[in-house]
């Protein structure tokens, strides 16, 4: 779908929702199955895990995939199963899916082990820093200091001779840019659109929502009624599903295990 293609018919949209809904349900079940997503003992991913321990690459990727699939499943439940079309919520959920899948791809995709280890350490640094910002204000006793957590990350990097700074974390923008440049998918625009909806940005709401205008007593001022439609809501969810499919192929190659296809 090129950005938002207004020529897509309602029948096309409903057919696509009917096509992808069982796939989303299936991958949701798979995410909760312990035997899924194994790591071959002689695979490159097993080597990554050993090199990044105790911050194993496969564990981090699995966490990102689980979060992304949960968001994607929530979009499906909200749009398809509930029968009520929210204006912003589906986009916020698709944003979570895109960000999580992109982070996993950013970690798993690089061709060299040291870069993959660097990325997983940076992901964990972001986790530690975010956790400190959240829990640090609560004064919870007995918590390890942020400095000690980051120092442990740095020791893993030093053992590999990784000279890039790993303790600063990463950004979702960085992961999305890498994903767009290396996955063959155009993920930046749907992610930016979803972020616009999540934060109440007029450019997003006015750009793709269905709009009804009503006059007011103030000259030049209109009340607007904004509604989403199942086509625009489908777009980022479909791109997230496409990204998951690409991610699973990369995982399969790294883990040296053939995974069942979504379709």
N, C-alpha and C positions, 0 to 999 in steps of 0.2 A: 504494500500500500504506500504510494508516494505521498508523504505527509498525511493530510486528511483528504481522501479522494471522495468528493461530493457525488460522483457519478455512480458510486456503488449503490445498488438497489437494496431495499429492505429485505427482499428475498435472499440476496447474497449474504447479507449480514446475519440473518437468522440461520442460514445454512452453515455459515462458518462457526457460529456459536454452537450449533448442534454437533459440528465436527470436532471442535476442540474440547468440549465439556467432558466427554469420556476420557480423553487423554489426560486432562488435569486431574480427574478423579483417580485414574490409574497411577499416575506418578505420586499422588498424595499417599496412596496406600504403600507404594514402594518405599517412600521416605521413612515410613514407620516400621519397615521390615528389617530386622537385624542382619539378615543374610544378604541383603542387597548391597551393591557398591563395594565389593571386596577389593583388596589390594594384593596383587600377586607378589609372592615372596621375593622374586627376582626382578620385579618391575622397577622402572625409574621412579615411580611414586614411593615404593618401599625405600628406595635409596634416599629420596627427599625426606621421608619421615625420619630416617635415622640421622640425617644431617641436621635436621631442624629440631630434634627432640630437646626438651619436652613440648615443643610447639609444633607438633606434627602437621605437615601440609595437608594430608588427607583429612584430618580431624577438622581443620579450619574450613576446608572446602565443603565438607559435609554439613557443617553448621550453616554456612552461607546458602547452600542449596536447600536445606530444610527451611530456613527463614523465607527464601524466595518462593518456594513451592507453597508454603502456608499462605503467603500474601496472594499468590495467584489463585489458590483454591478459594480464598475469601472473595476475590473478585467474581469468580464463577458463582458462588453461593449468593452473592448480593445481586448480581445482574440477572442471572438465569433463573435461579431457584426462588428468590424472594418475590420477583415480579414488581419490585419498586425500584425505580431508577433514580438514584441520588445524583446530585450535580457534581460534587467534588470527591466523595469518598472512593469511588472506583479508581479514580486517577491516583489518589494517595496510596491505595493498595498496590496498584501497578508500579508506582514509583519504588515501593519497597522491594518488589520482585526484581525490577531492573537493577537497582543498586546492589542487591545481594548476589544476583547471578553475575553481574559485572565484576564484583570483588573477587568471586571465586575464579572467574576466567582470568583476571589480572594476575592472580597468584599462580594458577596452574599452567597458563599458556607459554610463558617465556621459555626459550629453547635451552637455556643453561640452568644447571642445578643451583648455582650460587644466586642467580637472580630470583629463582623461585623461593629459595630460603630467605633471601632479603625481603621479598614481598610478604611472606607469611610473618616474619618478625615485625615488619612495619604494621601489618594488620593487628597483631597482638599489642603493639605499642599504642595504637589508636584505641583499642579496647581498654587497656589499662588507664590511659589518660581520660577517656570518657567516664570510666567507672570512678576515677578519683574525683572528677568534677561533680558527679552525682552523689556518691557516698561520703565524700570528704566533708561536705557541709553538715552531715548528720552526726558527726563525731562518734561513729561506731568504734568501740574499743577493740583492741586486739588485731587490727588490720595491718597487713604488711604495708610498708611505705611505698609510694609510687617509685621513689628512687631505687629501692631494692629490686622492684620488679623490672624496671628498665635496665638496671645493671645486669640482671640475669639474662635478659635478651641480648645485651651487648656481648656477653661472654660467648653466647652461641655464635654470634656473628664473627667475633674475633677468632674463634676456633676454626672457622672456614676461611679466614683471611678476607672477609668482606669489609671493604673500606667505606662503602656507602653508609651514611647515617641511617640507622634503623630505628632509633628511639623516638624520632619525631612523628611517626605515624604516617598516615596517607589520607587522601581525600577521595570521596566518591567521584568527583569530577575527573581525577587522575585515572581511576579505574574505568570510567565510562569512555574517556578519550582513548585509552589503550584498547578497549573492547571494540570501539568503532573502527579503529585503524587496523585491527588484526583479526576480526571475526567475520568480516564480510557483511555485517549487519549495520544498519543505520539506527543506532540506539540513542544518540545524543538528543535528537529533537523530541522523541516521545518522552524521554526522561525529563527534559526541560519543561515540556508541556505539563507533565504530571506534577512537577515541582511548583509550577505556576498555580495550578489548581489547589495544591496542598496549602499554599501560603496566601490564597485569596488574591492573586495578581489579576488585575483587569485584562491584561493582554491575553491571558489564557482563556478566561471566561468569555470575553467578548469575541475572541478569535474563532472559537469552534462551537460555542453553545448555540442552541436555537433561542432566538430573542424575540420577545413581544414588547412593543413600546406603548406606553400609556402617557398621555399628557398630564401635566400638573399645573397648578396655579402660577408657578414660577416660569417666566419666559425663558425659553431655551433649555428647560430642564425636563427630562422625562424619567418616569419610573420604568424600570426594565424588569421583565420576568425572564429569567434564564433557566433553560432546561437542557439537560444532556440528551443525547440519543444513543442508541445501541451501536451505531457505527463508530462514533468518535470514542466511545468507551472501549470498544473492541480493539481499536488500533494499538494502544500501548500494551494491553494484555497479550495481544497476538505477538507483538515484538518480544515481549518477555518470554513467551513460550518458545519462539524461535531461538532466542539466546540460550534457553535451557537446553534445547536440542543440540546446539553447537557445543555447549559446555559438557554435555554427557559424552559426546564424541571425543573431546579432548581427555576427559577422565578415563574413558575406555582405553585410549592409547597409552596414557601414563600408567594406568593400573594394570595393564596387560591382561584384562578380562573383557570378554564380550558381554555387553549388557543387552538386555531385551530392549527393543525399540519402543518408543512411546506409541507409535501408530501400529 
